[in-house]
Every structure is written in C-alpha cells, then in structure tokens.
Amino acid sequence: MDSSGVTNKSLQEEEIEAMFSIYDSEWQIEDPFKNNSYSIKISNSSGDSVFFKIILPEDYPLNSPPQYLISAPWMSREVKNRLATMLEDIYSENIGSCVLYQWVVKIQDFINEELSGNKSCDDSKDSIDYGATNDSSVCVNVPLNRACELLDHSNSSSNNEELPPITHGEIIQDKKSVFQGHVAKVVSVDQVKKILSKLKENRKIAIATHNILAYRSTFYFESFKMGPISSNC
C-alpha cells in the first residue's frame, strides 16, 4: 500500500477491468483459480502473431514488475531480444505504475511497423507453424531475454527426440464405459504430441468419446530449476 492508501490488489483489479474493456474476449484469463494470469494473441496484417502471457505477482505494480512471456516461433532470437528491451524500458520508465496496456500496444506497434513485410526468422524454423500460440508457455520469474532463450531451446531441440516409454494402466470397466490410463516421462511438447499420435494408433483410443490429456515438464538451466516451462494443466 502506498501513502495514499492505494493497494496492489486494487490497482490490479482496475487494470484488468480496463484490459477487458479494451480488448474484450481477446484478453484471456489463463488461470481462473488464482486469477493472476492472463494472455492475449497479438497479430499484424501479414498474419504473424505473438502470444503474450502475463502473470501478476501479489506486489505488482507498486513493488515489482509482472512476469511475462512472448511466444513467437517465427521471430529470431535477435528480434525477440530487441522487443524484450523495449518492454523492459517501458517498465523502467513507469516503475510503480501499471504497464500492461503499454506493453500490448508496444508489441502491436513493433510487429506492425518494424516486422511487417520484413520477417526475421531463423533458417532452422522454416517448418514452424506461424499460427502457433501457446503450445509452450513459461511461468517463471526471469528476465524476458532469458525466457525467450528458453523457448528457442524448447522449440528447436525437441524435433529429433525419441518416443519415450509409455506405461499403460489397468483397464477399468464401469457399465458400458472402459477407462485406461497411460503415463510417460516427457521433456518437451514435441514428445507429448508423439505419445498422443502413438496412442491413437489404437483405434479404440482414437475414436474414444473422452480422451483426457495433461502434461507438465520442468526445465533446468545452469545451476537452478526454472519451474514449469511447458504445461497444459
């Protein structure tokens, strides 16, 4: 709370209400239970898109910045770092104030004015679907430059990974319904997709009415654990 009695909670509530008013359904709640994680997909006229995810710490905005992620597989690392620097400059110029709207506007301006018609991609990423959004997400309190590096590593290093062993649970029958669990240790979203594809080779699984999928992986960087880097649960 500052000297005027304004709290982080009240400022966050006002800011999020404003973001919903401006962007309507484009502004998404990522975690309805904690109600502190949001995302928006920002696109330019060329069809390139950026998935922007924000996590608000309890002491934002008065005492700390938001945690955030930019996911744009079509961007090179150099371009991501340039954008990251711009966002960090905005925060530095507005410490103690709400910055989400300014960040979204800056990303929109950046991909419209600086990248439209001049896409800067890594040659190794030609096969990446430019329409991809949140197949990978970072929920860690690290500088954006480092988060971008983690995503680049996750996207580029997983393509050649082998299918991990799959453990099949016992079959459970309840009246006419049949249930069976399948578990595997994964290190990337690519492995999750490979496992799902392998399981669906079984016609009974492929045509099942309810197929529930959940995954979570943790990334280790240097000498410390970075927390969940990929998750759909």
JOCORBEL-V87543 format. One record per pair of residues at least 24 apart in sequence whose ideal C-beta (glycine too) atoms are under 8 Angstrom apart, sorted by the first residue. I is the first residue (numbers start at 1). J is the second residue. If there is no record, write none. Layout:
BEGIN
[[I & J] [I & J]]
END
This chain:
BEGIN
[[1 & 62] [2 & 62] [2 & 96] [6 & 62] [8 & 58] [8 & 59] [8 & 60] [8 & 61] [8 & 62] [8 & 63] [9 & 58] [11 & 61] [11 & 62] [11 & 98] [12 & 36] [12 & 56] [12 & 60] [12 & 61] [14 & 98] [15 & 61] [15 & 98] [15 & 100] [15 & 101] [18 & 101] [19 & 100] [19 & 101] [19 & 104] [22 & 101] [23 & 104] [30 & 55] [37 & 139] [38 & 100] [39 & 134] [40 & 104] [41 & 133] [42 & 104] [42 & 107] [42 & 108] [42 & 111] [43 & 111] [44 & 108] [44 & 111] [44 & 112] [44 & 115] [44 & 116] [45 & 112] [45 & 116] [46 & 116] [46 & 117] [46 & 119] [47 & 130] [47 & 131] [48 & 72] [48 & 74] [48 & 111] [48 & 115] [48 & 116] [48 & 119] [48 & 130] [49 & 130] [49 & 131] [49 & 133] [50 & 75] [50 & 107] [50 & 111] [51 & 132] [51 & 133] [51 & 134] [52 & 103] [52 & 104] [52 & 107] [53 & 134] [53 & 137] [53 & 138] [54 & 100] [54 & 103] [55 & 139] [57 & 141] [61 & 96] [61 & 97] [61 & 98] [61 & 99] [62 & 96] [63 & 96] [65 & 91] [65 & 99] [66 & 99] [66 & 100] [67 & 139] [67 & 140] [67 & 141] [68 & 103] [68 & 144] [68 & 147] [69 & 137] [69 & 138] [69 & 139] [69 & 144] [69 & 147] [69 & 151] [70 & 107] [70 & 144] [70 & 147] [70 & 148] [71 & 132] [71 & 133] [71 & 134] [71 & 136] [71 & 137] [71 & 151] [73 & 125] [73 & 128] [73 & 129] [73 & 130] [73 & 132] [73 & 155] [74 & 119] [74 & 121] [74 & 125] [74 & 128] [74 & 130] [75 & 115] [75 & 120] [75 & 121] [76 & 120] [76 & 121] [76 & 122] [77 & 122] [77 & 148] [77 & 149] [77 & 152] [78 & 120] [79 & 115] [79 & 120] [80 & 145] [80 & 148] [80 & 152] [81 & 145] [81 & 148] [83 & 107] [83 & 110] [84 & 143] [84 & 144] [84 & 145] [84 & 148] [85 & 145] [86 & 110] [87 & 144] [88 & 143] [88 & 144] [122 & 156] [124 & 156] [125 & 155] [125 & 156] [128 & 155] [135 & 189] [136 & 189] [136 & 229] [136 & 230] [137 & 229] [137 & 230] [137 & 231] [138 & 229] [139 & 227] [139 & 228] [139 & 229] [139 & 231] [140 & 226] [140 & 227] [140 & 228] [140 & 229] [142 & 226] [146 & 221] [150 & 219] [150 & 221] [150 & 226] [150 & 229] [154 & 188] [154 & 189] [154 & 219] [154 & 229] [154 & 230] [157 & 188] [158 & 187] [158 & 188] [158 & 189] [158 & 190] [158 & 191] [159 & 190] [161 & 187] [161 & 188] [161 & 190] [161 & 191] [161 & 194] [163 & 191] [163 & 194] [163 & 195] [163 & 198] [164 & 191] [164 & 195] [166 & 195] [166 & 198] [166 & 199] [178 & 204] [186 & 215] [186 & 217] [187 & 217] [188 & 217] [188 & 230] [189 & 215] [189 & 217] [189 & 230] [192 & 230]]
END
